[in-house]
């Protein structure tokens, strides 16, 4: 292989290409290359030295280019590219001057999934000039985002690899979008929004718009969204009120058509918000909660983990974890037994929660008295501990009330 052939493999070009010929190349194993050092080499020009000397950095570069050639000669890198990571125990034994011819010998000594170790040496007239180890890592080859010609992406936006931006969508300033996120047509993602990986944002959604809050004065605030969320048509998510405050969305959530999430909300992971759920500001929705369609959630309400709220409800008070509530206004109707069984809870875990539910919602005790009674019993499972912690936290809205005795007898 001549220098011209090497250019078909390496990205370096004159004056940065330091390999003149390849004498031997065994892909994934070893290479022998030649570098003829000349006084006409660009790195000797204007150095002011009477006896020019090739720098150690350039000698080391000949070894790394040879090692890179070994890797790139393998056509089956599965979309990965080699990156030089570390020089190991490099030793220099003599100077290199114009007129010397260098023989570069590099071989693979160890290979793991994402790291490759080489041993190399540079010789001149059979004398070792330099020797040592090189460590390369294989990183995923980045691909350009696929942006439809009609879409508008602000120059300050950062799009990861394999991001798709559909027709007429608008990506605002200082937006960050993670790898493999798909944005369909007519989506508007406003400034100060961070979106994770593998999200799917459907037609007409608006994310990161200013909070619908009289207190908002234009200060910089954020929407931060995790990974693998399904955000369906016409969903709106407002950024927070307050300087550097955040509206936080977790991962693996499903927001169906026309869901609205207000400013300063915190939504956990694996939640489901059905069609036209409207969530007021400062609401907290914990992991795996389900809220039925056409439900309104009052500002500052907390919706506990694993709870389920029926459709057409009005949540004006906190819904404790693992409860089933419904109504306008919503009342706790029962324990979310079906959901808990689907989640794989054991008989012991279900028993503790059933006992707690009876004390909270099927006795004459108020919430404080029932909580004291719950704590005197068995509190061994994580679920009952989570329920107790939720009830002990301060609440600006109060805990969702029990149904009347007459209603409970007909449930």
C-alpha positions in Angstrom: 0.0 0.0 0.0 1.3 3.4 -0.9 0.5 6.7 0.8 -2.3 7.2 -1.6 -3.8 3.8 -0.7 -3.4 4.7 3.0 -5.6 7.8 2.5 -8.4 5.5 1.5 -8.2 4.0 5.0 -7.2 6.9 7.3 -8.8 10.3 7.6 -5.4 12.2 7.9 -4.1 14.1 4.9 -0.8 15.8 4.2 0.9 17.2 6.3 -0.7 15.1 9.0 -0.5 11.7 7.3 2.9 10.2 8.5 2.8 6.8 6.9 4.5 6.5 3.4 4.0 2.8 2.7 2.5 -0.3 4.2 4.8 -3.4 3.8 2.5 -5.9 5.6 -1.0 -5.7 6.9 -3.0 -8.5 8.5 -6.4 -7.1 9.6 -7.1 -7.3 13.3 -3.5 -8.7 13.9 -0.4 -6.7 12.8 1.0 -4.1 10.5 4.5 -3.0 9.2 4.7 0.5 7.8 7.5 2.8 6.6 8.0 6.5 7.2 10.9 8.2 5.4 12.0 11.3 7.3 13.0 14.2 5.0 14.2 17.7 5.7 11.3 18.8 3.5 8.7 17.5 6.0 6.5 20.4 7.1 7.2 19.8 10.8 10.9 20.7 10.2 10.2 24.0 8.5 11.1 27.2 10.4 12.1 25.3 13.6 15.3 27.3 13.8 17.4 24.2 14.7 20.8 23.5 13.0 20.2 19.8 13.5 16.4 19.1 13.2 15.0 16.4 15.4 11.6 14.7 14.9 9.5 15.2 18.0 8.5 12.2 20.2 4.9 13.2 19.7 5.2 12.7 16.0 7.0 9.4 16.4 4.2 8.2 18.7 1.7 9.5 16.1 3.2 7.1 13.5 2.4 4.2 15.8 -1.2 5.3 16.4 -1.8 5.8 12.7 -0.5 2.3 12.1 -2.7 0.8 14.8 -5.7 2.7 13.4 -5.0 1.3 10.0 -5.2 -2.2 11.5 -8.6 -1.5 12.9 -10.1 0.4 9.9 -9.0 -2.3 7.5 -11.6 -4.5 9.2 -14.9 -3.7 7.4 -17.0 -5.3 10.0 -16.9 -2.8 12.9 -20.8 -2.8 13.2 -21.1 1.0 13.0 -18.2 1.6 15.5 -15.1 3.7 15.1 -11.7 3.3 16.9 -10.6 6.1 19.2 -7.1 6.4 20.6 -7.4 6.5 24.4 -4.1 6.0 26.1 -0.4 5.5 25.6 1.1 2.9 28.0 4.8 2.7 29.1 6.2 4.6 26.1 10.0 4.8 26.0 12.2 6.7 23.6 15.7 5.5 22.9 17.3 7.8 20.3 16.7 10.8 18.1 15.3 10.8 14.6 16.8 13.2 12.1 16.2 14.0 8.4 17.4 11.1 6.2 16.3 8.4 8.6 13.8 5.8 7.5 11.5 4.5 10.2 10.0 1.0 10.3 6.8 0.9 12.4 5.7 -2.5 13.7 2.4 -2.7 15.6 0.4 -5.8 16.7 -2.8 -6.5 18.6 -2.1 -8.1 22.0 -5.5 -8.0 23.7 -9.1 -7.4 22.6 -12.2 -7.1 24.7 -15.7 -6.0 23.6 -14.9 -2.3 23.5 -11.2 -2.0 24.1 -8.2 -3.1 22.0 -4.5 -3.1 23.2 -1.5 -2.9 20.9 2.2 -3.3 21.4 4.3 -1.2 19.0 7.8 -0.2 18.2 9.6 2.2 15.8 12.9 1.2 14.4 15.7 2.9 12.5 18.4 0.7 11.0 17.3 -2.1 13.2 17.7 0.0 16.3 14.7 0.7 18.5 13.7 4.4 18.5 10.5 4.1 20.4 8.4 1.3 22.0 5.3 0.9 24.2 1.6 0.1 24.3 -1.4 1.8 22.8 -5.0 1.5 24.0 -8.0 2.1 21.7 -11.7 2.1 22.5 -14.5 1.4 20.0 -17.2 4.0 20.2 -20.5 4.1 18.3 -20.2 5.9 15.0 -22.4 9.0 15.3 -25.1 9.6 12.6 -26.6 12.8 11.6 -30.1 13.7 12.8 -32.7 13.3 10.1 -34.3 16.8 9.8 -37.1 17.3 7.3 -36.4 20.2 5.0 -39.5 22.1 6.2 -38.5 21.8 9.9 -36.8 24.6 11.8 -33.9 23.8 14.2 -32.2 26.6 16.1 -28.4 26.7 15.7 -28.0 26.3 19.5 -30.1 23.2 19.7 -28.2 19.9 20.3 -29.6 16.8 18.6 -28.2 13.3 19.4 -27.6 10.6 16.8 -30.5 9.1 14.9 -32.9 11.9 16.0 -35.8 12.4 13.5 -37.5 15.8 13.2 -40.7 15.7 11.1 -42.2 18.2 8.7 -42.9 21.7 10.0 -41.6 21.0 13.5 -39.8 23.8 15.4 -36.9 23.1 17.7 -36.0 26.2 19.8 -32.8 27.6 21.2 -30.9 25.7 23.9 -32.9 22.6 23.4 -31.2 19.2 23.9 -32.6 16.1 22.4 -31.2 12.6 23.1 -30.3 9.8 20.8 -33.0 8.0 18.8 -35.8 10.4 19.8 -38.5 10.7 17.1 -40.4 14.0 16.7 -43.3 13.9 14.3 -44.8 16.7 12.2 -45.9 20.1 13.6 -44.3 19.6 17.0 -43.0 22.8 18.8 -40.2 22.3 21.4 -39.5 25.6 22.9 -36.3 26.9 24.5 -34.8 25.5 27.7 -36.0 22.0 27.2 -34.0 18.8 27.7 -35.3 15.5 26.3 -33.7 12.1 26.8 -33.3 9.2 24.5 -35.8 7.1 22.5 -38.8 9.3 23.1 -41.6 9.5 20.6 -43.3 12.8 20.4 -46.4 12.9 18.2 -48.2 15.4 16.0 -49.0 18.8 17.3 -47.4 18.5 20.8 -46.0 21.6 22.4 -43.2 21.1 25.0 -41.4 23.7 27.0 -43.9 26.6 26.5 -44.0 29.3 29.2 -46.0 28.5 32.3 -49.6 29.6 32.4 -48.9 31.4 35.7 -49.4 35.0 36.7 -46.2 34.9 38.7 -44.0 34.0 35.8 -41.8 37.0 34.7 -39.9 35.4 31.9 -37.1 34.0 34.0 -35.0 31.0 32.7 -36.6 27.7 33.7 -36.7 24.2 32.3 -38.6 21.2 31.2 -36.5 18.0 31.7 -37.8 14.7 30.2 -36.3 11.3 30.6 -36.2 8.3 28.2 -38.6 6.2 26.3 -41.7 8.3 26.8 -44.7 8.1 24.5 -46.1 11.6 24.1 -49.1 11.4 21.9 -50.9 14.0 19.8 -51.4 17.6 21.1 -49.8 17.0 24.5 -48.6 20.3 26.2 -46.0 20.4 28.9 -45.1 23.8 30.4 -41.8 24.8 31.8 -41.5 25.9 35.5 -42.1 29.2 37.3 -39.1 30.5 39.1 -35.5 31.0 38.1 -33.8 27.6 37.2 -36.8 25.7 38.5 -37.8 22.5 36.6 -40.9 20.7 35.3 -39.6 17.2 35.6 -40.8 14.2 33.6 -39.3 10.7 34.2 -39.0 7.7 31.9 -41.3 5.1 30.3 -44.5 7.2 30.6 -47.5 7.2 28.4 -49.3 10.6 27.9 -52.3 10.1 25.6 -53.9 12.7 23.3 -54.5 16.2 24.7 -52.8 15.7 28.1 -51.7 18.9 29.7 -49.0 19.0 32.4 -48.6 22.4 34.1 -45.6 24.2 35.5 -43.4 22.8 38.2 -44.9 19.4 38.1 -42.9 16.2 38.9 -44.0 13.1 37.1 -42.3 9.8 37.9 -41.7 6.7 35.8 -44.1 4.3 34.1 -47.2 6.4 34.6 -50.2 6.5 32.3 -52.2 9.7 31.8 -55.2 9.0 29.6 -56.8 11.3 27.1 -57.4 14.9 28.2 -56.0 14.6 31.7 -55.3 18.1 32.8 -52.7 18.5 35.5 -52.4 21.8 37.4 -49.1 23.4 38.6 -46.9 21.9 41.3 -48.5 18.5 41.1 -46.5 15.4 42.0 -47.4 12.1 40.3 -45.4 9.1 41.5 -44.3 6.0 39.6 -46.8 3.7 38.0 -49.8 5.9 38.8 -52.7 5.7 36.3 -55.1 8.6 35.8 -58.3 8.0 33.7 -59.4 10.2 30.8 -61.0 13.7 31.2 -59.7 14.0 34.8 -58.6 17.3 36.2 -55.9 17.4 38.9 -55.9 20.4 41.1 -52.6 22.3 41.7 -50.3 21.0 44.5 -52.1 17.6 44.6 -49.9 14.5 45.1 -50.9 11.3 43.3 -49.3 8.3 45.0 -47.4 5.4 43.5 -49.4 2.6 42.0 -52.7 4.4 42.5 -55.5 4.5 39.9 -58.0 7.3 39.4 -61.1 6.7 37.4 -62.1 8.7 34.3 -64.1 12.0 34.5 -62.8 12.5 38.1 -61.7 15.7 39.8 -58.7 15.2 42.1 -58.7 18.0 44.6 -56.8 16.2 47.4 -53.9 13.8 47.6 -54.4 10.2 46.5 -52.4 7.8 48.7 -50.3 5.1 47.1 -52.0 1.9 45.9 -55.5 3.3 46.2 -58.4 3.3 43.7 -60.3 6.6 43.6 -63.1 8.1 41.5 -65.7 10.8 41.5 -66.3 14.5 41.3 -64.8 15.4 43.7 -62.9 12.1 43.9 -63.1 9.8 46.9 -61.0 6.7 47.7 -63.2 3.8 46.8 -61.0 0.8 47.4 -57.5 -0.6 47.3 -56.2 -1.0 43.7 -56.2 -4.7 44.2 -56.1 -5.6 40.5 -53.2 -3.3 39.8 -51.3 -4.7 42.8 -51.8 -8.3 41.7 -50.6 -7.5 38.2 -47.5 -5.9 39.8 -46.8 -9.2 41.4 -47.2 -8.3 45.0 -47.0 -11.2 47.5 -49.8 -12.3 49.8 -48.0 -10.7 52.8 -47.7 -7.4 50.9 -51.4 -7.4 49.9 -52.5 -8.3 53.4 -50.6 -5.4 55.0 -52.1 -2.9 52.5 -55.6 -4.3 52.9 -55.3 -3.9 56.7 -54.1 -0.3 56.3 -56.9 0.5 53.8 -59.6 -0.8 56.3 -58.2 1.4 59.1 -57.9 4.5 56.8 -61.2 4.2 54.9 -63.5 1.6 56.6 -63.2 2.6 60.2 -64.5 5.6 62.2 -60.9 6.9 62.8 -59.6 10.0 61.1 -56.3 9.9 59.1 -54.1 10.7 62.0 -55.7 8.1 64.3 -55.6 5.4 61.5 -51.9 6.2 60.8 -51.0 5.7 64.5 -52.9 2.4 64.5 -51.1 1.2 61.3 -47.7 1.9 62.8 -48.5 -0.2 65.8 -49.1 -3.2 63.6 -46.8 -5.1 61.2 -45.0 -2.7 58.9 -42.5 -5.0 57.3 -43.0 -4.5 53.5 -41.7 -1.7 51.4 -45.3 -0.9 50.2 -46.7 -0.2 53.7 -43.6 1.8 54.6 -44.1 3.9 51.4 -47.8 4.4 52.3 -46.9 5.6 55.9 -44.2 8.0 54.5 -46.7 9.5 52.1 -49.3 10.0 54.8 -46.7 11.7 57.1 -45.5 14.1 54.5 -46.9 17.6 54.7 -49.8 18.3 52.3 -51.3 21.6 51.2 -54.4 19.9 49.9 -55.1 17.2 52.5 -55.6 13.4 51.9 -58.5 12.2 49.7 -61.5 11.5 51.9 -63.2 8.3 52.6 -66.6 7.5 51.2 -69.7 7.5 53.3 -70.7 4.3 55.2 -73.6 3.9 52.8 -71.4 4.1 49.8 -68.8 1.7 51.2 -71.5 -0.9 51.8 -72.4 -0.8 48.1 -68.9 -0.8 46.6 
